[in-house]
Amino acid sequence: NIPAGVEVTVGDGVITVKGPKGTLTKPFHTNMTVKVEGTEILVTRPNDDKLNRSLHGLTRTNIHNMVEGVTNGFAKELEVNGVGYRVQKKGNELVMNLGYSHPVSFKDTEDITIEAPTPNKIIIRGIDKQKVGQFAAEVREKRPPEPYKGKG
């Protein structure tokens, strides 16, 4: 279902979703047929091959995540544990002290915002679920959690 205030357009192999938080555009596989009927988006597949079944689920989930992103947005929370480990927001930059000899910093991008409400918590927000998850993984990669002491 398409919520109120969200506009979905299907072009040549591309779907565009506009909502209150922004606009997302994503290509879909040529085997899939995507139609907008009233307040519903209909995804159909040509046959029941294994490839087409998996592409059908992928396309449906991608469209659902796009609609969810432009209405509510997505957020990932990261926790920083360790003695002397802390994060702070300076302007549009996230500065992290992670036990290295230098601070590690990340800048906000046009579609991702970073918050640091406490010195040991990071919140990453955006409308594209894939980009939010990827950015969170890149931040986590700078000091992954240690399995024994839990630092990271």
Secondary structure, DSSP 8 states (H G I E B T S, - for coil): ---TT-EEEE-SSEEEEEETTEEEEEE--TT-EEEEETTEEEEE-SS--HHHHHHHHHHHHHHHHHHHHHHT-EEEEEE--STT-EEEEETTEEEEE-SSSS-EEEE-BTTEEEE-SSTTEEEEEES-HHHHHHHHHHHHHTS---TTT---
